[in-house]
Every structure is written in C-alpha cells, then in structure tokens.
Amino acid sequence: MQNIAERLRVLRTKLGITQEQLANLLGLSRNYIGLMEKGREPSKGVLSRIEQLEAEMKEGNEVVIPDDGPAVDIGNARQLLKQARLRKALTVDQLAKSIRYSTGYLQALEEGRAPASAKVIALLEKALNLDPGTLYRGSEPGVIREDGLTAPYGTKPQVETTKGVGPARYIPLIGYSQAGIGNYEDLYEHESVIAFGTTDSKAFATRLRGDSMEPKYSEGDILYVSPNATPKNGDIVLAKVDEAHGGDVMCKLYSSRDGGKNIVLSSYNAAYPPMEFSRSIMQFVYPVSAVLKPLH
C-alpha cells in the first residue's frame, strides 16, 4: 500500500502538475504539499480531499488544472463570504439575524478572528444562495467542534471564563512522535484542544497511549503538557529517551534520585515495573499539568 508521499507524487505525475498546482487544486499551501511529500501524515480533512481527487481520476472525470502560481490563500473563504453578502446587499447585522447568530460573531468571522463550524458554513451558504462547499474553498482544513473542545490550530476560542479561571486558548494536539519538536507553529496545520489558564507558551496536548496508567488514566485521555515547567517528585510527566537509547516516549509518574542524576518512571498499573534512567539520556521530561478524560 502506497504511503501519502507516494500517492501525491503519483497524482502529480499523472496530472502533469507542479506542487503549487496541486496545492491550488486541493486548497492547501505549497509548503504543506511539500511536507506531505516528505512523509508528513495529513489530517482527516485533507486526506478526504486527496481521496476525492484520486476517485475522480479513477472514474475518468475531467480534472480542471489550476494555473501555476501562488497557492490558494487560506483567507479566500472569508473574502468569498464578504463578497457574497455584499452581492445580496445585506449588512453584517442582517445576515447574522438571518442565520440566528450574533452580529459580533459574524463580523469576527469575516475579519478572520473567529472559526466557523460545519453548521454555520451550511447556514451561510443557504442564506447567500451559494453552492454547498463554496465556503470551504481555500479555508483552513478542519472545522471547530460544536462542543468547542477541538478546532484547527490557531483558532480563537469563542468562550468566556469565570472569575479565577485564566483565559482560554487552543494549544496543539499532537501525536507522541511529534512531542518535543518545539516549533509547532512551523507546521501548516494541527488539530488543537482548548486549554484554560495555560501560561506556558510552548504548551501542547497529546493523547495517552497504552494501559500503563490504568486504572486512573486510560488510552485516549488527553494530556496537557508544559515543556517550560520543571517536574517535581510525584508529578505525571511525558518523557522521551534519546534516539540513541530507543527514542521511546512514555507517560509516567516521576521521581528523581541521586540529586537529579537519575530518574525513576513508574506506572499506576502494577503490571509495569518502575524504570530507572540516567537523566543524561532523556531527551525531555515534561510535566503534565492536567488530564482530560473525554466522555466519548
């Protein structure tokens, strides 16, 4: 079975197009196409677009090749929204009332300060007599979940916090293998998860793997990780052994020995014995500041 890099190269070869043309065809950036051709796994939304293009080619449908030039701007969807509203001679207030959303929200959406859910996009397309899918063109992959838990990376949460709770923001929700790379902003897209009162500028989240932290924590629970914090004895941590010693990433209970020269990583599950490592072979040991247990 071909990996994503091979599939994209086959697509470009069959169509005789450049990375920029493929980016325009899929509504992505050329940089993101380049990352995938180097092995970066796409999100479900992007994968769906690729599969749709592959299916069209397999069925022999004509594929309109875009001009070779700058890839589609991710702001195009918002420009299309504004243009369609003006063509209908509607004010922001009138359009907002027609879809039963606030004027402030719709204004923020047009200005790029707020995300749109699939539900909102469908309502807008209906109100503006646009063909279904028009407002997805050039938009950032993925939509905000209706419960607000996850959204595309960079989204601003539309929530208000109570007194004593810090501001909400979305932080990258990444895989174990991506933990510790540091510059998440350099990647084109991430699913992200909402966090409250997070002060660590490098904070990220990841889903727990395995059963070593059972019964307290289960596979799929979301770990909120604070790379700029220093772990203390008894903390839950996300730790990685350097590549020379296997490169394993694990979530464990932390304790230090011998003045910090060695660390012991333990599990809640008694089937997994404690492991002792020299601190010198650890690529990172990041405290987990919170754990979210999804209900579904």
Solvent accessible surface area in square Angstrom, and as a share of the most:
residue,aa,sasa,rsa
1,M,234,1.04
2,Q,89,0.40
3,N,82,0.42
4,I,8,0.04
5,A,7,0.06
6,E,74,0.33
7,R,41,0.15
8,L,0,0.00
9,R,112,0.41
10,V,52,0.30
11,L,6,0.03
12,R,55,0.20
13,T,109,0.63
14,K,144,0.61
15,L,37,0.19
16,G,65,0.63
17,I,11,0.06
18,T,57,0.33
19,Q,43,0.19
20,E,51,0.23
21,Q,27,0.12
22,L,0,0.00
23,A,0,0.00
24,N,28,0.15
25,L,51,0.25
26,L,11,0.05
27,G,7,0.07
28,L,0,0.00
29,S,25,0.16
30,R,103,0.37
31,N,78,0.40
32,Y,0,0.00
33,I,0,0.00
34,G,12,0.12
35,L,44,0.22
36,M,0,0.00
37,E,11,0.05
38,K,175,0.74
39,G,41,0.39
40,R,44,0.16
41,E,117,0.52
42,P,19,0.12
43,S,43,0.28
44,K,183,0.78
45,G,33,0.32
46,V,0,0.00
47,L,55,0.27
48,S,64,0.41
49,R,55,0.20
50,I,0,0.00
51,E,80,0.36
52,Q,112,0.50
53,L,9,0.05
54,E,48,0.22
55,A,45,0.35
56,E,57,0.25
57,M,44,0.20
58,K,184,0.78
59,E,127,0.57
60,G,65,0.62
61,N,74,0.38
62,E,160,0.72
63,V,24,0.14
64,V,118,0.68
65,I,65,0.33
66,P,35,0.22
67,D,126,0.65
68,D,82,0.43
69,G,19,0.19
70,P,125,0.78
71,A,30,0.23
72,V,31,0.18
73,D,78,0.41
74,I,81,0.41
75,G,21,0.20
76,N,37,0.19
77,A,11,0.08
78,R,46,0.17
79,Q,92,0.41
80,L,35,0.17
81,L,5,0.02
82,K,98,0.42
83,Q,88,0.39
84,A,2,0.02
85,R,18,0.07
86,L,102,0.51
87,R,168,0.61
88,K,82,0.35
89,A,86,0.67
90,L,46,0.23
91,T,72,0.42
92,V,19,0.11
93,D,57,0.30
94,Q,91,0.41
95,L,0,0.00
96,A,1,0.00
97,K,140,0.59
98,S,70,0.45
99,I,8,0.04
100,R,219,0.80
101,Y,70,0.27
102,S,69,0.45
103,T,54,0.31
104,G,50,0.48
105,Y,35,0.13
106,L,0,0.00
107,Q,62,0.28
108,A,8,0.06
109,L,6,0.03
110,E,20,0.09
111,E,96,0.43
112,G,40,0.38
113,R,110,0.40
114,A,3,0.03
115,P,11,0.07
116,A,20,0.15
117,S,7,0.04
118,A,50,0.39
119,K,114,0.48
120,V,4,0.02
121,I,14,0.07
122,A,58,0.45
123,L,60,0.30
124,L,2,0.01
125,E,11,0.05
126,K,164,0.69
127,A,33,0.25
128,L,6,0.03
129,N,115,0.59
130,L,31,0.15
131,D,110,0.57
132,P,127,0.80
133,G,37,0.35
134,T,37,0.22
135,L,8,0.04
136,Y,87,0.33
137,R,144,0.52
138,G,1,0.01
139,S,14,0.09
140,E,56,0.25
141,P,8,0.05
142,G,46,0.44
143,V,56,0.32
144,I,23,0.12
145,R,110,0.40
146,E,127,0.57
147,D,96,0.50
148,G,14,0.14
149,L,28,0.14
150,T,5,0.03
151,A,4,0.03
152,P,17,0.11
153,Y,62,0.24
154,G,60,0.58
155,T,20,0.11
156,K,116,0.49
157,P,25,0.16
158,Q,93,0.41
159,V,73,0.42
160,E,175,0.78
161,T,51,0.30
162,T,102,0.60
163,K,207,0.88
164,G,84,0.81
165,V,71,0.41
166,G,25,0.24
167,P,110,0.69
168,A,22,0.17
169,R,78,0.28
170,Y,14,0.05
171,I,1,0.01
172,P,6,0.04
173,L,16,0.08
174,I,8,0.04
175,G,32,0.31
176,Y,12,0.05
177,S,92,0.59
178,Q,44,0.19
179,A,2,0.02
180,G,24,0.23
181,I,86,0.44
182,G,27,0.26
183,N,87,0.45
184,Y,8,0.03
185,E,105,0.47
186,D,98,0.51
187,L,32,0.16
188,Y,54,0.21
189,E,18,0.08
190,H,13,0.06
191,E,85,0.38
192,S,0,0.00
193,V,0,0.00
194,I,17,0.09
195,A,3,0.02
196,F,105,0.44
197,G,33,0.32
198,T,36,0.21
199,T,135,0.78
200,D,16,0.08
201,S,84,0.54
202,K,79,0.33
203,A,4,0.03
204,F,0,0.00
205,A,0,0.00
206,T,0,0.00
207,R,97,0.35
208,L,4,0.02
209,R,139,0.51
210,G,35,0.34
211,D,65,0.34
212,S,15,0.10
213,M,0,0.00
214,E,54,0.24
215,P,120,0.75
216,K,108,0.46
217,Y,32,0.12
218,S,35,0.23
219,E,117,0.52
220,G,26,0.25
221,D,8,0.04
222,I,0,0.00
223,L,1,0.00
224,Y,25,0.10
225,V,1,0.01
226,S,15,0.10
227,P,27,0.17
228,N,99,0.51
229,A,47,0.37
230,T,111,0.64
231,P,22,0.14
232,K,135,0.57
233,N,101,0.52
234,G,56,0.54
235,D,37,0.19
236,I,25,0.12
237,V,0,0.00
238,L,0,0.00
239,A,0,0.00
240,K,21,0.09
241,V,5,0.03
242,D,36,0.19
243,E,119,0.54
244,A,93,0.72
245,H,105,0.47
246,G,56,0.54
247,G,15,0.14
248,D,88,0.45
249,V,30,0.17
250,M,21,0.09
251,C,7,0.04
252,K,14,0.06
253,L,39,0.20
254,Y,20,0.08
255,S,39,0.25
256,S,39,0.25
257,R,123,0.45
258,D,86,0.45
259,G,89,0.86
260,G,31,0.30
261,K,152,0.64
262,N,36,0.18
263,I,1,0.00
264,V,24,0.14
265,L,0,0.00
266,S,29,0.19
267,S,20,0.13
268,Y,76,0.29
269,N,32,0.16
270,A,103,0.80
271,A,82,0.63
272,Y,88,0.34
273,P,98,0.62
274,P,92,0.58
275,M,69,0.31
276,E,87,0.39
277,F,36,0.15
278,S,45,0.29
279,R,87,0.32
280,S,98,0.63
281,I,34,0.17
282,M,14,0.06
283,Q,88,0.39
284,F,11,0.04
285,V,6,0.04
286,Y,40,0.15
287,P,11,0.07
288,V,18,0.10
289,S,81,0.52
290,A,50,0.39
291,V,38,0.22
292,L,59,0.29
293,K,96,0.41
294,P,48,0.30
295,L,168,0.83
296,H,213,0.95
